[in-house]
């Protein structure tokens, strides 16, 4: 059963718009007269870093399918060894 939280998805939309406005206006003094390129780079360097990281995530996330993720099958294989279908278990064995 799907549980829906109050104010969703509108609260998410509000957070996205608020974050975009905050990011845009936090370095507004860098673009005022006179234009200071050092201050502009300092204020807005996070935007291309975020876009690059998101693009890298989207490109690399398609390489791993859910069939290759082993979660909770054979407990004796969970010490970092290779599983039955060639996937690596990431859950360490608790001794």
The first five atom37 places (N, CA, C, CB, O) and aatype in JSON, in Angstrom:
{
  "aatype": [20, 20, 20, 20, 20, 20, 20, 20, 20, 20, 20, 20, 20, 20, 20, 20, 20, 20, 20, 20, 20, 20, 20, 20, 20, 20, 20, 20, 20, 20, 20, 20, 20, 20, 20, 20, 20, 20, 20, 20, 20, 20, 20, 20, 20, 20, 20, 20, 20, 20, 20, 20, 20, 20, 20, 20, 20, 20, 20, 20, 20, 20, 20, 20, 20, 20, 20, 20, 20, 20, 20, 20, 20, 20, 20, 20, 20, 20, 20, 20, 20, 20, 20, 20, 20, 20, 20, 20, 20, 20, 20, 20, 20, 20, 20],
  "atom_mask": [
    [1, 1, 1, 1, 1],
    [1, 1, 1, 1, 1],
    [1, 1, 1, 1, 1],
    [1, 1, 1, 1, 1],
    [1, 1, 1, 1, 1],
    [1, 1, 1, 1, 1],
    [1, 1, 1, 1, 1],
    [1, 1, 1, 1, 1],
    [1, 1, 1, 1, 1],
    [1, 1, 1, 1, 1],
    [1, 1, 1, 1, 1],
    [1, 1, 1, 1, 1],
    [1, 1, 1, 1, 1],
    [1, 1, 1, 1, 1],
    [1, 1, 1, 1, 1],
    [1, 1, 1, 1, 1],
    [1, 1, 1, 1, 1],
    [1, 1, 1, 1, 1],
    [1, 1, 1, 1, 1],
    [1, 1, 1, 1, 1],
    [1, 1, 1, 1, 1],
    [1, 1, 1, 1, 1],
    [1, 1, 1, 1, 1],
    [1, 1, 1, 1, 1],
    [1, 1, 1, 1, 1],
    [1, 1, 1, 1, 1],
    [1, 1, 1, 1, 1],
    [1, 1, 1, 1, 1],
    [1, 1, 1, 1, 1],
    [1, 1, 1, 1, 1],
    [1, 1, 1, 1, 1],
    [1, 1, 1, 1, 1],
    [1, 1, 1, 1, 1],
    [1, 1, 1, 1, 1],
    [1, 1, 1, 1, 1],
    [1, 1, 1, 1, 1],
    [1, 1, 1, 1, 1],
    [1, 1, 1, 1, 1],
    [1, 1, 1, 1, 1],
    [1, 1, 1, 1, 1],
    [1, 1, 1, 1, 1],
    [1, 1, 1, 1, 1],
    [1, 1, 1, 1, 1],
    [1, 1, 1, 1, 1],
    [1, 1, 1, 1, 1],
    [1, 1, 1, 1, 1],
    [1, 1, 1, 1, 1],
    [1, 1, 1, 1, 1],
    [1, 1, 1, 1, 1],
    [1, 1, 1, 1, 1],
    [1, 1, 1, 1, 1],
    [1, 1, 1, 1, 1],
    [1, 1, 1, 1, 1],
    [1, 1, 1, 1, 1],
    [1, 1, 1, 1, 1],
    [1, 1, 1, 1, 1],
    [1, 1, 1, 1, 1],
    [1, 1, 1, 1, 1],
    [1, 1, 1, 1, 1],
    [1, 1, 1, 1, 1],
    [1, 1, 1, 1, 1],
    [1, 1, 1, 1, 1],
    [1, 1, 1, 1, 1],
    [1, 1, 1, 1, 1],
    [1, 1, 1, 1, 1],
    [1, 1, 1, 1, 1],
    [1, 1, 1, 1, 1],
    [1, 1, 1, 1, 1],
    [1, 1, 1, 1, 1],
    [1, 1, 1, 1, 1],
    [1, 1, 1, 1, 1],
    [1, 1, 1, 1, 1],
    [1, 1, 1, 1, 1],
    [1, 1, 1, 1, 1],
    [1, 1, 1, 1, 1],
    [1, 1, 1, 1, 1],
    [1, 1, 1, 1, 1],
    [1, 1, 1, 1, 1],
    [1, 1, 1, 1, 1],
    [1, 1, 1, 1, 1],
    [1, 1, 1, 1, 1],
    [1, 1, 1, 1, 1],
    [1, 1, 1, 1, 1],
    [1, 1, 1, 1, 1],
    [1, 1, 1, 1, 1],
    [1, 1, 1, 1, 1],
    [1, 1, 1, 1, 1],
    [1, 1, 1, 1, 1],
    [1, 1, 1, 1, 1],
    [1, 1, 1, 1, 1],
    [1, 1, 1, 1, 1],
    [1, 1, 1, 1, 1],
    [1, 1, 1, 1, 1],
    [1, 1, 1, 1, 1],
    [1, 1, 1, 1, 1]
  ],
  "atom_positions": [
    [[0.84, -1.18, 0.0], [0.0, 0.0, 0.0], [0.89, 1.24, 0.0], [-0.96, 0.0, 1.22], [1.84, 1.34, 0.77]],
    [[0.56, 2.16, -0.85], [1.32, 3.4, -0.97], [0.83, 4.41, 0.06], [1.2, 3.98, -2.39], [-0.37, 4.7, 0.15]],
    [[1.75, 4.95, 0.85], [1.41, 5.94, 1.86], [1.78, 7.31, 1.32], [2.13, 5.65, 3.21], [2.93, 7.54, 0.94]],
    [[0.83, 8.2, 1.28], [1.07, 9.54, 0.77], [1.19, 10.51, 1.95], [-0.06, 9.98, -0.2], [0.32, 10.57, 2.82]],
    [[2.27, 11.27, 1.94], [2.52, 12.24, 3.0], [1.74, 13.52, 2.75], [4.03, 12.54, 3.11], [1.42, 13.83, 1.6]],
    [[1.42, 14.27, 3.79], [0.69, 15.52, 3.58], [1.52, 16.55, 2.81], [0.26, 16.11, 4.93], [2.74, 16.61, 2.96]],
    [[0.85, 17.33, 2.0], [1.43, 18.42, 1.2], [2.35, 17.93, 0.09], [2.19, 19.36, 2.09], [3.09, 18.73, -0.48]],
    [[2.32, 16.66, -0.22], [3.16, 16.16, -1.31], [2.31, 16.03, -2.56], [3.8, 14.79, -0.94], [1.15, 15.64, -2.44]],
    [[2.8, 16.31, -3.71], [4.15, 16.67, -4.12], [4.41, 18.17, -4.09], [4.42, 16.15, -5.5], [5.49, 18.61, -4.49]],
    [[3.44, 18.96, -3.61], [3.57, 20.42, -3.67], [4.68, 20.94, -2.78], [2.27, 21.07, -3.27], [5.31, 21.95, -3.11]],
    [[4.94, 20.3, -1.66], [6.03, 20.71, -0.79], [7.38, 20.49, -1.48], [5.98, 19.94, 0.53], [8.31, 21.27, -1.3]],
    [[7.49, 19.43, -2.27], [8.71, 19.17, -3.04], [8.91, 20.23, -4.1], [8.65, 17.79, -3.68], [10.03, 20.7, -4.3]],
    [[7.83, 20.61, -4.79], [7.92, 21.66, -5.8], [8.34, 22.99, -5.18], [6.58, 21.82, -6.54], [9.17, 23.71, -5.73]],
    [[7.76, 23.31, -4.02], [8.12, 24.54, -3.33], [9.6, 24.53, -2.93], [7.24, 24.72, -2.09], [10.29, 25.54, -3.09]],
    [[10.08, 23.41, -2.43], [11.5, 23.31, -2.04], [12.41, 23.47, -3.24], [11.78, 21.96, -1.35], [13.47, 24.1, -3.14]],
    [[12.03, 22.91, -4.38], [12.84, 23.05, -5.59], [12.89, 24.5, -6.07], [12.28, 22.16, -6.69], [13.96, 25.0, -6.41]],
    [[11.74, 25.17, -6.11], [11.7, 26.58, -6.54], [12.45, 27.46, -5.55], [10.23, 27.06, -6.67], [13.19, 28.35, -5.97]],
    [[12.29, 27.22, -4.26], [12.98, 28.02, -3.25], [14.5, 27.84, -3.35], [12.5, 27.64, -1.85], [15.24, 28.81, -3.23]],
    [[14.95, 26.62, -3.57], [16.38, 26.36, -3.7], [16.94, 27.02, -4.96], [16.65, 24.84, -3.74], [18.04, 27.57, -4.93]],
    [[16.2, 26.96, -6.06], [16.66, 27.62, -7.3], [16.74, 29.13, -7.12], [15.72, 27.27, -8.47], [17.71, 29.75, -7.56]],
    [[15.74, 29.73, -6.49], [15.78, 31.18, -6.24], [16.91, 31.55, -5.31], [14.45, 31.66, -5.66], [17.61, 32.54, -5.54]],
    [[17.11, 30.79, -4.28], [18.19, 31.06, -3.34], [19.55, 30.95, -4.02], [18.12, 30.1, -2.15], [20.43, 31.77, -3.78]],
    [[19.72, 29.94, -4.86], [20.98, 29.77, -5.6], [21.21, 30.92, -6.57], [20.97, 28.44, -6.35], [22.34, 31.38, -6.72]],
    [[20.15, 31.37, -7.22], [20.29, 32.45, -8.19], [20.62, 33.78, -7.52], [19.02, 32.59, -9.01], [21.48, 34.52, -7.99]],
    [[19.94, 34.09, -6.42], [20.11, 35.4, -5.79], [21.23, 35.47, -4.76], [18.85, 35.79, -5.15], [21.54, 36.56, -4.28]],
    [[21.85, 34.35, -4.4], [22.91, 34.42, -3.39], [24.16, 35.12, -3.9], [23.27, 33.03, -2.93], [24.91, 35.7, -3.11]],
    [[24.39, 35.09, -5.2], [25.54, 35.75, -5.76], [25.17, 36.92, -6.64], [26.35, 34.78, -6.54], [25.9, 37.27, -7.57]],
    [[24.03, 37.53, -6.35], [23.53, 38.62, -7.19], [24.47, 39.82, -7.18], [22.15, 39.06, -6.73], [24.54, 40.55, -8.17]],
    [[25.2, 40.04, -6.1], [26.13, 41.17, -6.04], [27.33, 40.98, -6.98], [26.62, 41.36, -4.61], [28.03, 41.95, -7.28]],
    [[27.56, 39.75, -7.43], [28.69, 39.51, -8.34], [28.4, 40.0, -9.75], [29.02, 38.03, -8.37], [29.32, 40.3, -10.5]],
    [[27.13, 40.09, -10.12], [26.77, 40.53, -11.47], [26.4, 42.01, -11.53], [25.63, 39.7, -11.99], [26.13, 42.52, -12.61]],
    [[26.37, 42.68, -10.41], [26.08, 44.12, -10.4], [27.33, 44.89, -10.83], [25.61, 44.59, -8.98], [28.42, 44.33, -10.86]],
    [[27.16, 46.15, -11.15], [28.28, 46.98, -11.62], [29.25, 47.22, -10.48], [27.78, 48.33, -12.19], [28.79, 47.56, -9.38]],
    [[30.5, 47.08, -10.65], [31.2, 46.44, -11.76], [31.14, 44.93, -11.63], [32.66, 46.92, -11.83], [31.09, 44.39, -10.53]],
    [[31.15, 44.26, -12.78], [31.1, 42.8, -12.8], [32.43, 42.25, -12.29], [30.8, 42.28, -14.23], [33.49, 42.61, -12.79]],
    [[32.35, 41.37, -11.3], [33.55, 40.75, -10.72], [33.53, 39.26, -11.04], [33.62, 40.99, -9.17], [32.76, 38.5, -10.45]],
    [[34.38, 38.85, -11.97], [34.35, 37.45, -12.42], [34.8, 36.48, -11.33], [35.23, 37.28, -13.65], [34.33, 35.34, -11.29]],
    [[35.7, 36.91, -10.46], [36.15, 36.01, -9.39], [35.01, 35.72, -8.42], [37.34, 36.63, -8.63], [34.82, 34.58, -7.99]],
    [[34.26, 36.74, -8.08], [33.12, 36.56, -7.19], [32.02, 35.75, -7.88], [32.57, 37.92, -6.74], [31.34, 34.94, -7.24]],
    [[31.83, 35.97, -9.17], [30.83, 35.21, -9.93], [31.16, 33.72, -9.92], [30.75, 35.73, -11.38], [30.28, 32.89, -9.69]],
    [[32.42, 33.38, -10.17], [32.83, 31.98, -10.16], [32.67, 31.38, -8.77], [34.29, 31.85, -10.63], [32.22, 30.24, -8.63]],
    [[33.02, 32.14, -7.76], [32.91, 31.65, -6.39], [31.45, 31.37, -6.01], [33.51, 32.66, -5.41], [31.16, 30.37, -5.36]],
    [[30.55, 32.25, -6.42], [29.14, 32.1, -6.05], [28.44, 31.01, -6.85], [28.42, 33.4, -6.23], [27.57, 30.31, -6.31]],
    [[28.78, 30.86, -8.12], [28.0, 29.98, -8.98], [28.74, 28.72, -9.43], [27.57, 30.73, -10.19], [28.28, 28.06, -10.37]],
    [[29.82, 28.36, -8.83], [30.56, 27.16, -9.2], [29.77, 25.88, -8.85], [31.93, 27.14, -8.51], [29.98, 24.84, -9.46]],
    [[28.9, 25.98, -7.88], [28.12, 24.81, -7.47], [27.14, 24.33, -8.52], [27.38, 25.13, -6.23], [26.81, 23.14, -8.56]],
    [[26.66, 25.23, -9.38], [25.68, 24.85, -10.39], [26.27, 23.88, -11.41], [25.14, 26.09, -11.09], [25.68, 22.83, -11.63]],
    [[27.41, 24.19, -12.05], [27.95, 23.19, -12.99], [28.45, 21.92, -12.3], [29.07, 23.8, -13.78], [28.41, 20.84, -12.9]],
    [[28.9, 22.03, -11.07], [29.32, 20.83, -10.34], [28.11, 19.93, -10.09], [30.01, 21.2, -9.01], [28.2, 18.71, -10.23]],
    [[26.99, 20.53, -9.71], [25.77, 19.75, -9.47], [25.29, 19.11, -10.77], [24.67, 20.65, -8.88], [24.92, 17.94, -10.76]],
    [[25.27, 19.86, -11.87], [24.82, 19.32, -13.15], [25.74, 18.18, -13.6], [24.77, 20.43, -14.22], [25.26, 17.16, -14.09]],
    [[27.04, 18.35, -13.44], [27.98, 17.29, -13.8], [27.77, 16.04, -12.95], [29.43, 17.79, -13.64], [27.77, 14.93, -13.47]],
    [[27.57, 16.22, -11.66], [27.34, 15.08, -10.78], [26.04, 14.36, -11.09], [27.33, 15.52, -9.34], [25.98, 13.14, -11.05]],
    [[25.0, 15.11, -11.4], [23.72, 14.51, -11.76], [23.83, 13.74, -13.07], [22.63, 15.58, -11.87], [23.3, 12.63, -13.18]],
    [[24.51, 14.32, -14.05], [24.69, 13.64, -15.34], [25.53, 12.38, -15.16], [25.35, 14.59, -16.36], [25.25, 11.35, -15.77]],
    [[26.56, 12.45, -14.33], [27.39, 11.27, -14.06], [26.58, 10.18, -13.39], [28.6, 11.65, -13.19], [26.72, 9.0, -13.7]],
    [[25.72, 10.57, -12.46], [24.85, 9.6, -11.78], [23.89, 8.94, -12.76], [24.05, 10.29, -10.65], [23.71, 7.72, -12.73]],
    [[23.29, 9.74, -13.63], [22.34, 9.18, -14.59], [23.02, 8.25, -15.58], [21.62, 10.3, -15.34], [22.44, 7.24, -15.97]],
    [[24.23, 8.57, -15.98], [24.95, 7.71, -16.92], [25.42, 6.42, -16.25], [26.15, 8.45, -17.51], [25.38, 5.35, -16.87]],
    [[25.87, 6.5, -15.01], [26.41, 5.31, -14.36], [25.34, 4.45, -13.71], [27.41, 5.71, -13.32], [25.57, 3.26, -13.49]],
    [[24.18, 5.02, -13.4], [23.15, 4.22, -12.73], [22.52, 3.21, -13.67], [22.09, 5.12, -12.15], [21.94, 2.23, -13.21]],
    [[22.62, 3.43, -14.96], [22.05, 2.47, -15.89], [22.94, 1.24, -16.06], [21.81, 3.13, -17.23], [22.52, 0.26, -16.67]],
    [[24.15, 1.28, -15.54], [25.06, 0.16, -15.67], [24.73, -0.98, -14.7], [26.46, 0.62, -15.45], [25.09, -2.13, -14.95]],
    [[24.06, -0.67, -13.6], [23.74, -1.66, -12.58], [22.24, -1.89, -12.6], [24.23, -1.21, -11.17], [21.46, -0.97, -12.36]],
    [[21.83, -3.12, -12.88], [20.41, -3.44, -12.87], [20.03, -4.05, -11.54], [20.06, -4.39, -14.03], [20.89, -4.46, -10.76]],
    [[18.76, -4.1, -11.28], [18.29, -4.68, -10.02], [18.56, -6.17, -9.94], [16.82, -4.42, -9.85], [18.62, -6.73, -8.84]],
    [[18.73, -6.83, -11.06], [19.03, -8.25, -11.03], [20.43, -8.54, -10.5], [18.89, -8.84, -12.41], [20.7, -9.65, -10.05]],
    [[21.31, -7.54, -10.55], [22.68, -7.73, -10.07], [22.85, -7.32, -8.61], [23.63, -6.94, -10.92], [23.93, -7.51, -8.05]],
    [[21.82, -6.78, -7.99], [21.91, -6.37, -6.59], [21.41, -7.52, -5.73], [21.08, -5.08, -6.32], [20.27, -7.95, -5.86]],
    [[22.27, -8.02, -4.86], [21.92, -9.13, -3.98], [21.67, -8.59, -2.59], [23.02, -10.21, -3.97], [22.57, -8.03, -1.96]],
    [[20.46, -8.75, -2.12], [20.12, -8.24, -0.8], [19.46, -9.36, 0.0], [19.18, -7.0, -0.91], [18.29, -9.7, -0.23]],
    [[20.18, -9.92, 0.92], [19.61, -10.84, 1.88], [19.29, -12.23, 1.39], [18.42, -10.27, 2.41], [18.29, -12.8, 1.82]],
    [[20.1, -12.79, 0.51], [19.81, -14.16, 0.12], [20.59, -15.14, 0.98], [20.14, -14.37, -1.36], [20.06, -15.59, 1.99]],
    [[21.8, -15.49, 0.65], [22.55, -16.5, 1.37], [23.5, -15.84, 2.38], [23.34, -17.37, 0.38], [24.46, -15.2, 1.97]],
    [[23.26, -15.98, 3.69], [24.08, -15.27, 4.68], [25.54, -15.7, 4.71], [23.49, -15.47, 6.04], [26.39, -14.91, 5.11]],
    [[25.86, -16.92, 4.3], [27.26, -17.35, 4.37], [28.12, -16.73, 3.27], [27.34, -18.86, 4.28], [29.34, -16.82, 3.33]],
    [[27.5, -16.1, 2.27], [28.25, -15.47, 1.19], [28.42, -13.96, 1.39], [27.57, -15.73, -0.13], [28.9, -13.28, 0.48]],
    [[28.04, -13.41, 2.52], [28.01, -11.97, 2.7], [29.28, -11.36, 3.25], [26.89, -11.62, 3.58], [29.2, -10.32, 3.9]],
    [[30.41, -11.94, 3.05], [31.64, -11.35, 3.58], [32.49, -10.74, 2.48], [32.44, -12.4, 4.32], [33.72, -10.8, 2.54]],
    [[31.86, -10.15, 1.49], [32.58, -9.48, 0.42], [32.98, -10.39, -0.71], [33.78, -8.84, 0.96], [33.75, -9.99, -1.58]],
    [[32.48, -11.6, -0.72], [32.82, -12.55, -1.76], [31.89, -12.37, -2.95], [32.75, -13.98, -1.24], [30.9, -11.64, -2.89]],
    [[32.23, -13.04, -4.02], [31.41, -13.0, -5.22], [30.26, -13.97, -5.04], [32.23, -13.34, -6.49], [30.46, -15.11, -4.63]],
    [[29.06, -13.52, -5.36], [27.88, -14.35, -5.2], [27.69, -15.34, -6.33], [26.67, -13.48, -5.11], [28.58, -15.53, -7.16]],
    [[26.55, -15.99, -6.35], [26.27, -17.04, -7.31], [26.26, -16.55, -8.76], [24.96, -17.7, -6.99], [26.74, -17.24, -9.65]],
    [[25.7, -15.35, -8.99], [25.6, -14.87, -10.37], [26.69, -13.86, -10.72], [24.24, -14.25, -10.59], [26.54, -13.11, -11.68]],
    [[27.77, -13.82, -9.96], [28.89, -12.95, -10.27], [28.85, -11.59, -9.6], [28.97, -12.75, -11.72], [29.78, -10.8, -9.76]],
    [[27.79, -11.28, -8.85], [27.69, -9.99, -8.18], [28.41, -10.03, -6.85], [26.22, -9.59, -7.98], [28.57, -11.09, -6.25]],
    [[28.84, -8.87, -6.39], [29.56, -8.78, -5.13], [28.59, -8.37, -4.03], [30.74, -7.77, -5.22], [27.8, -7.44, -4.19]],
    [[28.65, -9.07, -2.92], [27.83, -8.7, -1.77], [28.48, -7.51, -1.06], [27.67, -9.91, -0.78], [29.67, -7.51, -0.78]],
    [[27.66, -6.49, -0.78], [28.17, -5.31, -0.1], [27.84, -5.32, 1.38], [27.62, -4.05, -0.74], [28.3, -4.46, 2.13]],
    [[27.04, -6.27, 1.82], [26.66, -6.34, 3.23], [27.66, -7.24, 3.95], [25.19, -6.89, 3.41], [27.74, -8.43, 3.65]],
    [[28.43, -6.7, 4.9], [29.42, -7.53, 5.58], [28.77, -8.52, 6.54], [30.42, -6.65, 6.33], [27.67, -8.28, 7.05]],
    [[29.45, -9.61, 6.78], [28.95, -10.61, 7.7], [29.14, -10.11, 9.13], [29.67, -11.95, 7.49], [30.21, -9.61, 9.49]],
    [[28.11, -10.27, 9.94], [28.18, -9.89, 11.36], [28.51, -11.14, 12.13], [26.83, -9.24, 11.87], [27.77, -12.13, 12.07]],
    [[29.61, -11.11, 12.85], [30.07, -12.32, 13.57], [29.89, -12.15, 15.04], [31.52, -12.63, 13.27], [30.21, -13.06, 15.81]]
  ]
}
